[in-house]
Amino acid sequence: MTLRSAGARSVMLLSIGTLILGAAVTVLAIGSGDGGTGSVIGFFVGTAIAGIGFGSGFQGGIRLVIPQVEAHERAGVLSLLYVVCYVGLGLPAIIAGVLVVHGGGLIVTSREYSITLIVLALVALAGLLRNGRRNKNRLEAQVSEA
C-alpha cells in the first residue's frame, strides 16, 4: 500500500536495499550465537525486514514486466513470472534443506544462504543501476537528435 504510487524502478531499488538489510540483520543475529533474547529478536526483525524487501521486489518485478507486453500476452507472461518466482523460491529451499542435513547444519547453512542472498541481491542491484544508466543515455541521445 505504501509503495502504490512509486515507480517500478524505485520500488525495485528500495526492495533490494531492504532485502539486503534484512538478510544482514538475520545473519548477524544468527552469528551472535548466544541464543538469547537479543539474538531471537534480531532473527525475527531481520526476517520481517527481508520479507518486506522480497514482497516489494516481487511487486516491482511485476510492475517492470507487465506494462511492456501486449494485452493479449499479459496472462501468459504473468503465469511465467509466477512459475519462475516459485522455482526461484523452492529450489534454494530444497538445497538448503539438503545442506542442513548433509552439510554443516542449520547455523552454517543459514549463514551461507543469507550471504548468497546478499551477493545475488547486489548483482541484481548492479544490473538495475546499469540498465537505468543505459536507458537514461538512450533517452538523452533521442532528445538530442530531435
C-alpha positions as CSV (number, residue, x, y, z in Angstrom):
1,M,0.0,0.0,0.0
2,T,2.8,2.4,0.9
3,L,4.6,2.0,-2.5
4,R,1.4,2.1,-4.6
5,S,2.3,5.4,-6.3
6,A,6.0,4.8,-6.6
7,G,7.6,3.9,-9.9
8,A,8.7,0.3,-10.7
9,R,12.4,1.2,-10.6
10,S,12.1,3.0,-7.3
11,V,10.2,0.0,-5.8
12,M,12.9,-2.3,-7.1
13,L,15.8,-0.2,-5.7
14,L,14.0,0.1,-2.3
15,S,13.2,-3.6,-2.2
16,I,16.8,-4.7,-3.0
17,G,18.1,-2.5,-0.2
18,T,15.5,-3.7,2.2
19,L,16.2,-7.4,1.3
20,I,20.0,-6.9,1.8
21,L,19.4,-5.1,5.2
22,G,17.0,-7.8,6.4
23,A,19.4,-10.6,5.4
24,A,22.3,-8.8,7.1
25,V,20.4,-8.3,10.3
26,T,19.3,-12.0,10.2
27,V,22.9,-13.3,9.6
28,L,24.2,-11.0,12.4
29,A,21.6,-12.3,14.8
30,I,22.5,-15.9,13.9
31,G,26.2,-15.1,14.1
32,S,25.9,-13.9,17.6
33,G,25.3,-17.5,18.6
34,D,24.3,-16.7,22.1
35,G,20.7,-17.9,21.6
36,G,19.5,-15.2,24.0
37,T,16.6,-12.8,23.6
38,G,18.5,-10.3,21.6
39,S,19.5,-13.0,19.1
40,V,16.0,-14.2,18.7
41,I,14.5,-10.7,18.4
42,G,17.2,-9.9,15.8
43,F,16.4,-13.0,13.9
44,F,12.7,-12.2,13.7
45,V,13.2,-8.5,12.9
46,G,15.7,-9.4,10.2
47,T,13.4,-11.9,8.7
48,A,10.5,-9.4,8.7
49,I,12.6,-6.7,7.0
50,A,13.8,-9.3,4.4
51,G,10.2,-10.3,3.8
52,I,9.1,-6.7,3.2
53,G,12.0,-6.4,0.7
54,F,11.1,-9.6,-1.0
55,G,7.4,-8.7,-1.3
56,S,8.0,-5.3,-2.6
57,G,10.6,-6.7,-5.1
58,F,8.0,-9.1,-6.4
59,Q,5.6,-6.2,-6.8
60,G,8.3,-4.2,-8.6
61,G,9.1,-7.0,-10.9
62,I,5.5,-7.3,-12.0
63,R,5.4,-3.5,-12.5
64,L,8.5,-3.7,-14.7
65,V,7.4,-6.6,-16.8
66,I,3.7,-6.4,-17.4
67,P,3.5,-2.9,-18.9
68,Q,6.0,-4.0,-21.6
69,V,3.9,-6.7,-23.1
70,E,0.7,-6.6,-25.2
71,A,-2.6,-7.1,-23.5
72,H,-3.2,-10.5,-25.1
73,E,0.2,-11.7,-23.7
74,R,-0.2,-10.5,-20.2
75,A,-1.8,-13.6,-18.7
76,G,0.9,-15.9,-20.1
77,V,3.7,-13.6,-19.1
78,L,2.3,-13.2,-15.6
79,S,1.9,-17.0,-15.3
80,L,5.6,-17.4,-16.4
81,L,6.7,-14.8,-13.9
82,Y,4.9,-16.8,-11.1
83,V,6.5,-20.1,-12.2
84,V,10.0,-18.5,-12.3
85,C,9.4,-17.0,-8.8
86,Y,8.2,-20.2,-7.3
87,V,11.1,-22.2,-8.7
88,G,13.4,-19.4,-7.5
89,L,12.0,-19.8,-4.0
90,G,11.6,-23.6,-4.0
91,L,14.9,-24.7,-5.4
92,P,17.1,-22.8,-2.9
93,A,14.9,-24.0,0.0
94,I,15.4,-27.6,-1.1
95,I,19.1,-27.1,-1.5
96,A,19.2,-25.5,2.0
97,G,17.3,-28.4,3.4
98,V,19.8,-30.9,2.0
99,L,22.7,-28.8,3.3
100,V,21.2,-28.7,6.8
101,V,21.0,-32.5,6.9
102,H,24.1,-33.4,4.9
103,G,26.2,-30.2,5.1
104,G,27.3,-28.1,8.0
105,G,24.0,-27.9,9.9
106,L,21.3,-25.3,10.4
107,I,23.5,-22.4,11.6
108,V,26.2,-22.8,8.8
109,T,23.5,-23.2,6.1
110,S,21.6,-20.2,7.4
111,R,24.7,-18.1,7.2
112,E,25.6,-19.4,3.7
113,Y,22.1,-18.9,2.5
114,S,22.0,-15.3,3.8
115,I,25.3,-14.4,2.4
116,T,24.4,-15.9,-1.0
117,L,21.1,-13.9,-0.9
118,I,23.0,-10.7,-0.2
119,V,25.5,-11.3,-3.0
120,L,22.7,-12.1,-5.5
121,A,20.8,-9.0,-4.4
122,L,23.9,-6.9,-5.0
123,V,24.3,-8.4,-8.5
124,A,20.6,-7.5,-9.2
125,L,21.2,-4.0,-7.9
126,A,24.2,-3.6,-10.1
127,G,22.2,-4.8,-13.1
128,L,19.3,-2.5,-12.3
129,L,21.6,0.5,-11.9
130,R,23.5,-0.3,-15.1
131,N,20.2,-0.7,-17.1
132,G,18.9,2.6,-15.7
133,R,22.0,4.4,-16.9
134,R,21.8,2.8,-20.3
135,N,18.1,3.8,-20.6
136,K,19.0,7.4,-19.5
137,N,21.8,7.6,-22.0
138,R,19.5,6.3,-24.8
139,L,16.8,8.8,-23.9
140,E,19.3,11.7,-23.8
141,A,20.5,10.6,-27.3
142,Q,17.0,10.6,-28.7
143,V,16.3,14.0,-27.2
144,S,19.5,15.5,-28.7
145,E,18.6,14.0,-32.1
146,A,15.2,15.7,-32.1
